[in-house]
Amino acid sequence: MYSDGSIRKYLDDAASGNPTPGGGSVSALVGALGGSMACMAANFTVGKKKFRDVEDECRAILGRCEAGYRTLLELTDADTQAYSHVSNAYAMPKDTPEQKAARTQAIQEALHIAMDVPLKAFRACAAMIDDLDRLVEIANPNLISDVGVAALHAYAGLRGCKLNVEINLAFIKDEAFVAEHRSRIEAADDRARQIADRVIEKVYRRIQGG
């Protein structure tokens, strides 16, 4: 599992001609990095007398962001495993009508499996971005740039995950399923973008003394 290995090994494999880790895995990892920075900012806030009034709120955000980045780290590995379902399905024989039908069904099933991982990662990134909307207001100001880094990475991870949802939706033949999921992720992406932009704007204002 990549999550238990070295960063160098992961990056070397991602840069190689190997099919995995690919964009979905990398996007989940980027989101996890954002979550770690959110946790860092929260950890430098909880337990400090100066921020006693927001202790409970910040601790709750910390708990959610810790769970979020751990989920994203697991999905970094899960995405590489999900890809094998698709590659195996496309490798099935297609010499007879029966084989073609079985292959087509297997591909459709594999695409749903492959889409599920980046969709979960997309949602995890979106949830963290929601928490950053409040964290930027209450976090230790000495860590304010880290809240900004968290927002940038969480949203970049979300957008990357969205691309990987879309590439699977493009080949799924269930039109109603595709339309429903596209509508949902577009709405969630728009909301996340607005929040991330607002967080980063507040970070810059705080840095510049505004």
Long-range contacts (C-beta under 8 A, 24 or more apart in sequence): 1-77, 2-76, 2-77, 2-80, 3-73, 3-74, 3-76, 3-77, 19-83, 19-87, 20-79, 20-80, 20-83, 20-84, 21-76, 21-79, 21-80, 22-79, 22-80, 22-83, 23-160, 23-163, 23-164, 24-79, 24-82, 24-83, 24-114, 24-117, 24-118, 24-121, 24-160, 24-161, 24-164, 25-75, 25-76, 25-77, 25-79, 25-80, 26-76, 26-160, 27-118, 27-121, 27-156, 27-157, 27-158, 27-159, 27-160, 27-161, 27-163, 27-164, 28-72, 28-73, 28-75, 28-76, 28-79, 28-117, 28-118, 28-121, 28-157, 28-161, 29-72, 29-73, 29-76, 29-157, 30-153, 30-156, 30-157, 30-160, 31-68, 31-69, 31-72, 31-121, 31-124, 31-125, 31-128, 31-153, 31-154, 31-156, 31-157, 31-158, 31-160, 31-161, 32-69, 32-70, 32-72, 32-73, 32-76, 32-157, 33-69, 33-153, 33-157, 34-69, 34-125, 34-128, 34-149, 34-150, 34-151, 34-152, 34-153, 34-154, 34-155, 34-156, 34-157, 35-65, 35-66, 35-68, 35-69, 35-72, 35-124, 35-128, 35-150, 35-154, 36-69, 37-146, 37-147, 37-149, 37-150, 37-153, 38-65, 38-69, 38-128, 38-131, 38-132, 38-135, 38-146, 38-147, 38-150, 38-154, 39-65, 39-66, 39-69, 40-143, 40-146, 41-135, 41-139, 41-140, 41-143, 41-144, 41-146, 41-147, 41-150, 42-135, 42-139, 44-139, 44-140, 44-142, 44-143, 45-138, 45-139, 45-140, 45-143, 48-140, 50-140, 51-138, 51-140, 54-138, 57-134, 57-138, 58-135, 58-138, 58-139, 61-131, 61-134, 61-135, 64-127, 64-128, 64-131, 65-128, 65-131, 68-124, 68-125, 68-127, 68-128, 69-128, 71-120, 71-121, 71-124, 72-121, 72-124, 72-125, 72-157, 75-117, 75-118, 75-120, 75-121, 75-124, 78-117, 79-117, 79-118, 79-121, 79-164, 82-113, 82-114, 82-116, 82-117, 83-114, 85-109, 85-110, 85-113, 85-114, 86-110, 86-111, 86-113, 86-114, 107-171, 108-172, 108-173, 108-174, 111-168, 111-171, 111-172, 112-168, 112-172, 114-168, 115-164, 115-165, 115-168, 115-169, 115-172, 115-181, 118-161, 118-162, 118-164, 118-165, 118-168, 119-161, 119-165, 119-181, 119-185, 121-157, 121-161, 122-158, 122-161, 122-162, 122-165, 122-185, 122-188, 123-188, 125-154, 125-155, 125-157, 125-158, 125-161, 125-192, 126-158, 126-188, 126-191, 126-192, 128-154, 129-154, 129-155, 129-158, 129-192, 129-195, 129-196, 129-199, 130-195, 132-195, 132-196, 132-199, 133-195, 133-198, 133-199, 136-199, 136-202, 136-203, 137-202, 141-206, 144-203, 144-206, 144-207, 145-203, 145-207, 147-199, 147-203, 148-199, 148-200, 148-203, 148-204, 151-195, 151-196, 151-199, 151-200, 151-203, 152-196, 152-200, 154-196, 155-192, 155-193, 155-196, 158-189, 158-192, 159-189, 162-189
